[in-house]
Amino acid sequence: MPTSPVQLSKFLSFVLRHQPDAVGLVLDPQGWADIDDLIEKGNASGTAFDREDLLHVVDTSDKKRFSLSPDGRRVRAAQGHSVSVQLGLSPQVPPAVLYHGTATRFVDSILAEGLKPQERQYVHLSADEDTAARVGKRHGTPLILKIDALRMQAAGFSFFMAENGVWLTDEVPAEFLSV
């Protein structure tokens, strides 16, 4: 039975961001996977899809989670990795303010310790409050944190923008946060 687009997106997120070895897949240092190899290993592991299914998910992902290589032979997750990859992103000047959506139950520890990447490579930030609110809702009652990004950058912190528009940084110390 073919895999639904939602199931395939979850499978791709899992193997391209977190556990490629779960299906015997090897990512290159920049996080790219050969599409034919991914399809073969995905099907062998019980996730039935073909190139057309994969391209449909890449093209229609509302969050633009995945990227195709210029030659169309490889695919990778745009951001959100817990496995070590080098996305090749250059530092960018961020907007004056960025946002992070979280759940209210986490606010005390975040305000005390700052934002940390947890299991991921980077802290994920949004350029707008609506996106941050949607992210926060996934974890419970949402709370939007404001990040003084320009002041952070002036203090020596680097910011990167993923291909899908998500802002990334190594950490956000508490002194740059407000509710």
N, C-alpha and C positions, 0 to 999 in steps of 0.2 A: 504494500500500500504506500503511495507517495506521501512524503512528509509535507505538512502544511507550511505555508510561508512563515507563520509565527514560530512553529517548532524548528524550522530550519534556521531562522534568525537566532533563536536561543542556542541551537547547536553550534552555529558559527561563532557566536560570542564566546561560548564556552571553550571551543578548541583554539580559536585565534587569539583570545585574550588571556586565557587562564591555564588550560591543560591540553596543549597539542599532543602530548605524549599519551593521553587517554585513548587515542585512536591510532597511535604510532606515527603521528605527523611530526615533521621537523620544520620549524620556522627558520628562515635565514636571520642574520643579526638585525635586520630592519623589520622583522615581523612578517615577512611575505611567505605565503604558502603557494606551491604550485597547484593550480586549480585541478588539473587532472588527478594528481596525487590525493588532494583533499576529497574529491568525489569518490575515488576508489576506496580510500580508507573510511570515509563516512558511510558508504554503502555497506562495506564489510562489517562495520560496527552496528548496523541496523538503522541508520538514518538514510532513507532512500531519497536521492535527488540526482539531478543531472545538471549540466552546464546552464541550461535555460532556467531551471529553478533557482540556481545560485545567482545568476545575473538579475533575475526578477527581484530577489531579496535585496541585492546590492542597490539596484535602481530605485526601489520603492521604500526603503527603510526611512521612516519619518525622521530619525535622528542621524541619518547618514553615517551609520556605524562602521561601514566597510568601504574600502577603496580598492579599485582595480589598478594594476600596473599599466603604464602606457602601452605596453605590447599586448595587454589583455590576457596574459598567461598566468598571472599571479593575483592573489587577493590578500588583504590584511585588514585587521581591525584598525580603525582610525585613531582610537585612544582607548584607555581603560584597562590596559594590560597589568596583570599581576606577574607575568613572566617578563624577564628582562629582554627588552628590545630597544633599539635605537631608531626612532622614527625619522631622524634626520631633520628635525625642526630647528629653525634658527630663532634665537631670542627676538622678541618683538616688544615694542612699546605698548603697554596695555592701556585701555581706557582709564580714566581717573579712578573710577569705581567699578569693581566687579562684585558678583554676588555668588553666594553658596547656599543652596537649599539643604536643610537638614530637618530632623524631627526635634520637637521641643525637649524631648527627654535627654538629648545629647548636649543641650546648650551649656549647662554648667561646666562640664568637662572641657568643651571646646573653648569657652571663654577663659578657662584657667590654663589650658595647655596649647591652645591654637589648633589649627587644622593640620592634620597629618594624613599622608596618603593611605594609611592603614595597609591593606593587602595589595594596593595598586602602586604603580610607579610614581604617579603624580596626584596632587590634589586637583580636582576638577572644579572650574569656576565658570559662571555664566556672565554674559554681557548684559543680560536683562533680568528683571525681577520675576517675570512670568515663568521663564524657563527654570529659574531657581525654585520657584514655588512648586512647579510640577515635580521636580526632583525630590523636594522635601516631602511631598505627599506620599511618595513611595515608601517612606520610612515611618510614617505615623502623622501626627498633627504637625503640619509644616511650620518652619521658622526660617526666615531669610536673614542671612548674615551679609553685612556689607564689608567689603574689603577695600582698604585705602591702597589701591594697586600702584598708583604713581609714587606714593611715599615709600612703599615697599621696594619698588624698583630703584628709587634713589638711594635706598639703604643697601643695594647690592643684590637683591633677589632677581632672578630671571623668570620671564614669562614666555610661554610658547602658545601658539594657536594651532590646534589640530585641524586637519583637513575639513572636519565637520563643524568648525566654529567654536569648539569647546576650548576654553583657556586652561592652560596647565601650568603648575608651578610645583616646586619640591615640597613646600610647606607654607603655612601662613601663621606666623607667630601671633599670639593673642593681642599684642599691642596694635596690630593693624586691623582688628575686627571690631565691628559694632553690630548691634541688633537693629 
